[in-house]
């Protein structure tokens, strides 16, 4: 998953973009980048690590201009350690484009071959975002009239992208001399929202992955970018939009509401916080049905995403709610840290038990989901070591049994504790006295209750049904085999990866 933001303002946007990326930092901690434009010229800086580490004052001074885009990255395609794959990506032909992308193209390998043989374009990294950028560049070239762009040509180009690309993609694009383009795949799998601000110099616009960025930066939330829709904002702040896909189905990713998004975000008309509260309500009902003779003394959340569900579950069950774990906020979220060994080692560094909340008690732990099971095993063990008599575990999401190919870092079944195990077998591994999972239909009902207009969700990691219809067993096997190869971390960590030409004058390694 990644976080993207694009702004067209009446004053310099470098600080706005930086602050927006800080708010979206939870969506990616591997790399960050900002691109701006002034006088027909792009300025860009990108580097590895957190936003606060990737940028220095001198970098910010160079990011001049009243419009630009930003990106925080967690890799799902390409290398976690290759600095050349940090975004935004740049291509100079036909018009000069900068792109930041959230999602994952499922036909990127076929597109690479197609572009090399037919479009005469060379892809220089393993990132599917560079593929998306070059597809768009080619379609713009085909749609333009003698290399002159207008609104109709840009929207026709996005329609061409939709015809050729498969998978999940939400993107913001800078078109040199024209303005900001934003578009979303025909299924609306990855989120994208629009904000507006009435400034003294005119109307300012923002497009971002989550509404929290719009709120924090003082913009007003207008609406979501619809599945298949493209939004175009020129450098003067004129706004236009058009549906560019022949067929659309709104199917937002369920895992956004379960775990990925911030609770104070609103996406596709659904409050993330309210949806998690509803998950706790449905989970409490299942707890009563399946474990009627179990009477916990306290409900304790596993920080942070599970708090709303845990509080509502405690309320519905009439059980005290308590904070039993203290989180070290200066270590990355284990789910989005590359490498299972690093992830396992970091659990105890990240959480510490408050012993008096566990000692002598029957404890019900509530987590948002159980993916690989590493964290669950450790927290159950920590609860017992803190003196709990019984430890029960409830997951606000169903068992994660299948690979996700739409931009979340769990692409192989081998890494998933629920892939080939029953719930009883999972509990034997986790080590709890009892384990319950949310039912998938209850999860859908919980989220849909906030916005009944949403009829479908992308739930492939729970049920193996891939909404784009192009995922085969061979594709999943190929993804698993690719991840099983020696990692890029060993190959590229000390080198530049032979990566894409960027506009950084000094590499991050030299700066530090």
N, C-alpha and C positions, 0 to 999 in steps of 0.2 A: 504494500500500500504506500501511497505517497500523498503529499498535500500540495495543492497548487493555488495560486492567486494571481489575478491580473487586475490592474488599476489604470484607468484613464482619468487624470485629475487636472486641476487648473494651476497647481503648484508642484514643486518637485516631489516625486513619489518614493525616493529611496528609503526614507524612514518609514513610510506607510507599508511598503513591501516587507521591510525587515520586521516590523512589529507584527504584521500579519503572519509571517512565517513562524515567529515565536509562538503565536497562538495555535498554529497548526503543527507544532513540533512533535506532538504525540503521534502524528501520522508517518513520521520517518526521522531517524536519527543518524543515518549513514552519511548523508551529504546534504548540502544546501547551496542554492544558487539564486542570483537575482540578475535580471537583464533590464536595462532601461534604454530609451531612445531620445535623442535630441538632435534636431537639425538633420534628420535623415541618417544619423549614424547610431549604431548600437553600442552600448557599453555593457559589459558583463563581468561578473566575478562569481566563481563557484569554487567550493572546496569540500573536503571531507569533514565529518563530524557534525556537531550541533551548530545551530545558527550562530550562537554567541561565539563559537570557536572559529567559524569559517570566515567571519567578517571582522575587519579592523577599521578604524576611523579612515585610514587612507583609502581603503577599498570603497567605503561609502561615499567619500568625496568624489570619486571617479564615476559614480553611478548617477550622472546628471540626467535630467529630463522629466517631463510631466506624465509619462506613461511607461508602463513596464509590467513584467511578470516575475514570479518567484516560484521556487520549488523546494520542498524538503523530500528526501528520498529514503525509502527503504527498498532494497532491490528484490524483485521477484523474477526478473530476467536480466541476465548479465552478471557482472561480478560485484560482490559487496565491497571489494577493496580497490577497484579500478577507478582512479580519479577521473579518467576520461569519460566515464559513464554518468558522472554527475550532470544534472540538468540545470538550466535550459540547454537544449541543443540548437545549433545554428547551421543553416545552409544558405549559401549566397545566391543560388540560382533557382528560380528565375527572378525573384524579386527581393530576396533577402528576408529570411524567416527565422524567428526564434520560437521554440516550442517547449512547453512543460506539460507533462502527461502523467495522469494517474490511472492505473489499470494494467492490463496485460493483453497483448494481441495473441490470439491462439493460432493464427496462420502466418506468423512472422517469417518463418523459414521459407514458406512458399512465396511470400511476397519478396523476400530477398532475391530469390532466384529469378522471379518475374521481373523485378526492376533491373537486375543486371542484364538480362537477356533482351528485354523489350524496351524498358525505359532508359537504359544506358546510365543507370545510377549505381554508384558503389556505396555499400554500407560498411563502415569502418570499425564498428564496435559490435558487441553482442547484445546491445540494448534494443528492445522492440520499440522504444520511443524514437530512436533514430529512423527506424523503418517507417513509423507513422509520419514523421516529419517529411521524409522523402516521397511517400505516397501523396501527401498533401501538396508538396512542391510540384510534383508531376501533374497532378490534377489541376492546379492553378495555371500551369503552363498551357495545358490543353484547353482550359475554359476561357482563357484570356484572348482578347482580340489584338493580335500583333503586340503582345506583351504589355497591353494596357489593361489595368484592372478596373472593375467597377463592382458594385454590390451584387449584381446578378451573377457575374463570373465567380465571385468568391463563394456564393451559396451553391452554385453548380459544382464547384470543386469539392465542397464538403459532401455533397450528394455522391460524388465519385469516390470519396473516402469511404462512405458508408457501404457502397456497393462492393468495394474491394477488401475492406478490413473486417475481421471477425474477432470477437472477444469483448473485453470491457475497456472503454477508454473515455475519459473526460480530459479535455485538453484546453489550454490557453495558448494562443499564438500571436506573436507580433509580426505584422506585415509592414516592412519598411515603407515609410512615406504614406501609409494608409491608416492603420489603427490596429485595434485589438480584436481578435477573433476567438470565440469560445464555442466548443461543441461537445456533445455527449452522445454516446453510442445509442443505437435504436432501442436498446433494452433499458437504458438508464441504470445500469448496474452500479457504476460509481457515481457518487453525488456531485452536484455542481449547482451553486445558488448565485443569485444576482442581487447586488445591493446598489443603492443610489444615495447620493448626498447633495443637498442644495447648498453649494458654496457661493461665496461672494462673486467669484469669477465665472460662475456657470455651474451646470450640473456635472457632477463627478460620478463615475461608475466603477463598480468592483464586481469581479466574479471570483468565487472561492469554493474550495471543497466543502466547507462547512459554514453555517450561518454565524458561528461564534466569532469568526474573523470579521465579519461584517458588523456585528454588534460592538465588539471591542474597539474597532477603529472608527466608530461614530457614524457609520452608514445605516440606512434603513433597509431592511430586508424587503425586496420586491417580490420575488418568486424564485422557483427552481427553473433551471434550464430543462426543458422537457426532453424526454428520450428522442433522439434523432434530430433535435433542434440545433440550429447554429445562431449565435448572437454576434453581431458586428457593431463595434463602437469606434467611430473614426476619431482622429486626434483632436477634433473640435468638440467631441462629446455627443455627437449625433448617434442615436441608438436605433438599430434595426434587428429584426429577428425573422427566421423563416424555418419551417419544417423541411428538412432536407432528406429524410428517409422515406422510402416507398411504403414500408410497413413498420409499425412500432408496437412494442408491448412494454408497459411499465413494470419492471421487475427489479426493484432495488435490492441490493445485497443485504441479506438478513444479518450478516455478521457486523455490519456497520452499527446496527442498533444493539446487538448483543455486547459488543466489545470495542470496536474500532473508534467510533466517533465519541467526541466529548459529550457529556450528559446535557450541557447547556446549548447544544446545537439543535436546530430544527431543519429537517431534510425531508423533501417530498411530503410536506405537510404533517410530518410526524415529529413530535418532541421526543428526543432520545431519552430524556429523563422519564417522561410519562410512560414510554414504552417499557422501560426497565422496571418501573413500579408495577405495571400490569403483569410483567413476567413473574414478579414475586407473588402476586395475587394468585395466579394460576399454579405456581409451584407450591404454594401453601395448601391449595386444594388437593393436589396430588399427594402431598405428604400425609394429609389426613387420611386419604383413601388407602395408601399403600403401607403406611406405618402407624396404624391407629393405636398401638400399644406402646409407642415410643414417646416419651415426654422429656424433651430437652429442657435444661435449666436456662439456657441462654442461646441467642442467635448471634453469631459473629461473622462479619463479612471478610472475604479475602480482598484487601484493597487493590484497586480503587473502584473498578467498573461495576462491581457487584453490590455496592452500597444501597442503591435505590431498591433493588430486588430484595435484599436482606432485610431492610427496614420494613418493607411492606409485608414480607413473609412473617416477620416477628409480630407485626400488628395483627395480621389475620389469625395467627395461631395463639395470640394472647401470651406471648413469651417475651421476656425482657430482651432488648437489643443492646449489644455492647461492642465497643471497639476492642479487639483483642490482639491486633497486630499493628505494629508501628512500621511504617514504610520509610526506607532510606530513599529520599527523592533525588539523590545524586548518583544513581546508577540507572542504566537503561531498563526499560520494560523487558522482562525476560522473553516474552513472546516474539518481540521484534529484534532480538539480538542474534546476529548471524552465528551459527555454529552451536550444536547441541551441547558440547562440552562446556562452552562458555556459559550457556543458559543454565545448566545444572549447577555449576559452581556459583552462579550469581544469586540463586534463590535465597540462601541464608544471609548473604550480604544485603539483600533487598528488604527482607522482612524479619522482624524480631517479635517474639511473643511477650505480651504483658502477663506475667505468670499468675497474678491474683485473679485474672478473669477466667482462667482455666482450672485452677487448682480445686480438685474435689467436685467438679461439675460435669454433667452430661452436656456436651457442646454440639450445637448444630452449626457447621461451617457452610457458608453460602459462597459459591464462586460463580462468575458469569458463564464460564465454559470450562471444559477439560479437553485440551487439545493433545499435547504429547504426554501429559500425565506427570511430568517431572515436578512441576510446582505442587501438584496435588499430593504426591507422595511425601514431599518435604514438609508441607504444612500440617498434614495429619501427624507426621512424626513429631513436629515441633509442638503440636497441641498436647500430645501424650507426654512429651518431655516436660511440658509446663504443668503437668499434674492433672490433666483431664481424665475423668473416669471412663467416659464413653465419648467417641468422636463420630458424629454423623456428618455426611457430606452431601450437599444438594447443589446441582448444577442448573443454572437458569436457562441453559440451552441443552438440546438433545445431544447424544453422543456424536462426536465428529468422526465420521467413518470414511470419508472420501476426500480425494485430492481437490484442492481449490485451484482453478486455473485462471481466475479473473482478477488477480492482483493481490492476493493474500499469501503470506509466506508459510504455506503448509502444502506444498505441491506433491508430496509422495505419501502413499498410504502407510508405508513402513514406519514412518515417524509418528503415526497416530495411534494412541493407546486403544481407541475404540474401533480400529479398522477391522480386526478379525476376532474380536472378543465379544462375549455377551456382557451385559451389565454386571452380572455376578462375577465374571472373570476379571472385569475391569476393577471391581472393588477389591478383589484379592490382591491385585497389583498395588492399588492405592493404599490399602491397609486400613480402611475405615470400618467402623462397626456396622454401618449401613450406608448405602449410596442410592440417591434417586436423581433421575434426570427429568428435565422438562420434556413433555411430549411435543413432537413437531407441530401437530395441529394446534395445540395450546399456545405454542410460541407464535405461530402465525396469527391466531385469534387475538393474542395480547397486543401485538403491534398494529394489526388491522383495526382494532377497536379505537385507536387514536385517529386514524384516517380511513374510514370504510371505503373510500374511493380506490384504494390500492387493493387490487384483486390478486396479484401475483407477487412472489418474492423469489429472489435467487437464493436457493437453499441447497446448492449442490454438495456442500461439505457435509450436510446431514443426510441427504437422501440419494445422492448420486445422479440427480437429474440436472443436466446442464442446459440452461435456457437457450443458448445460442444454437444448439442442435448439431454442432460440428465436432464434438469431442468424442473420439473413438478410443477403444482400448489400446490401439497402437500409439495414439498420441500420448496417453497417460503413461504408457511404458517408456516412451521416448523421453518424457520429462523426468521420470524416475531414474532412468539410466544416465541422463545428463547430470543430474544432481549427485549421482553416485560416483562420478569421475573425480579425479583429484581437483580440489577447488582452485578457483582463480586466486584465492588469497595467497597461496603458495607461489603462484607464478607472477602475480602482478603487484604485490604489496610494496616492493622496493623499486618498481619500475613505473614508467608512465603508461604502460599498457599499449603503447602504440596507438593511442586513442584518437578520438575525433579532434580536429583542430578547433580550439576555442579562443576566446578573446582575452583570456587572462594574460597579462604581461609577465606576471611573476607567479610561480606555482605556490600552493599553500605550504609545501614543505620548505621552500626557500624563505617564505615570510616568517615562519616560526623558527 
